Amino acid sequence: MNLSDLNKVATAMVTPGKGILAADESTGTIKKRFDAIKVESTEENRRDYREMLLRAKDAMQHISGVILYDETIWQNAKDGTPLIKLIEQAGSIPGIKVDEGTQALPACPGETVTVGLDKLAERLKKYYERGARFAKWRAVIDIGQRIPTTTAIHVNAHALARYAALCQAAQIVPIVEPEVLMDGDHDIDRCYEVTSHVLNKVFQELRAQRVELEGMILKPNMAIAGMKCVRQASVAEVAEKTIRLLKACVPAAVPGIAFLSGGQSDEQATAHLDAMNRIGHLPWKLTFSYGRALQAAPQKAWAGKAENVPAGQRAFTHRARMNGLASLGQWTDELEKKAA
Ligand code: 13P
C-alpha cells in the first residue's frame, strides 16, 4: 500500500454525514460502563452488547469506522460470524485500539505516559491480516496545578508519532489521539492554551518521524471548560475557540479530525460538532469518534436484556443519526427531540 491508499482509507473514515464509533473500551473500562447499568462484565455479555451495536443497520449507515478492542476483534457473533465481518458487511471500516493504557511517568507526579510500542509492528501485522485498516492510540494529558509538564507532553507526543509511523509502515491509518482531559476546574482558555502546546508538539514529532499527514486522522478534545469550572462556555464559544485552535495547529494536509466526547453529555457533544461545521470553510473534514456520547443511551436502553435489543438499537440509531447530521452542520434541537 502506498500513500494514496492510506489517504483513501483516511478520507473514507471522515465521509460527510458519517463518523466513527469508538467501541474499544478496555476490559476495565467496559466493566465500569456495565456496572452503571448493573450488567456483569462477562466475555459473553460484552460480545452480545457489541453485536447489538454492529447489527443496528440503520445506525451503521452513519458509521464510517468502528474502533475495536483486542478481545472484540477476535470474537464471533452468536451465529459464528466474526464481529469484524459484521462491520464490513455494514459498509464500515474496522479499526483497532493498539495502545496498552497508561503508566505513571517517573519524576512527574500525577502524570502518565501511554505504553504499547514494544512488539507493536508484529501486532499490527496480525491486526491487518484480520482486517483492521486503521488503529488508535490515546495519550492522556491532565490539567492541574503545575501540570502538564513539558516532559509529559514531549514523551506522549513522541510515543504517538512512533506509533503513527509504525502504523503507516504496516499499511494501517493511525488515529492520533492526544486527549487533554476535561476533569478539572480549569476554564476554557486554559484548555485552549494546553491543547495548543500539545498539538504543536504532536505535529512537530509527527514531522520529525516522517509520518505522512495525508494518511492519518487526528482525534483531539475540543476547547472546553473543565467539568468543575464555575464558568461553562456556551456552545458558540466552544465551537469558535475549537476552530481557532485547530486552524492554528493542524496542517491542512490532514484529511480529517474526529473528536472524542471526553465526558460531555450526548447532546452537548452533538451540538458542539454541529456548531463547528456550521462555521464552515475548513481545510479538513470535522466529525465524531465518540465512545460515551454514542453508547450511553443504548447501554441504558439495553441493560443486559435480550428483549431490550431493539430498544438499544433504536437509541444507538438516534445518536448515530444526530451526530451524522452534526458532521454536516444540519442537526437541530427539533430533530433531536422529535425522534428521541
Ligand atoms: P469518549 O468519546 O467516551 O471520550 O471516548 C472516545 C475514545 O475513544 C477515547 O479514547
Residues whose N, C-alpha, C, O or C-beta is under 5 A from the ligand:
A	BS01	13P	A22 R138 L260 S261 G262 G263 S289 Y290 G291 R292 A293
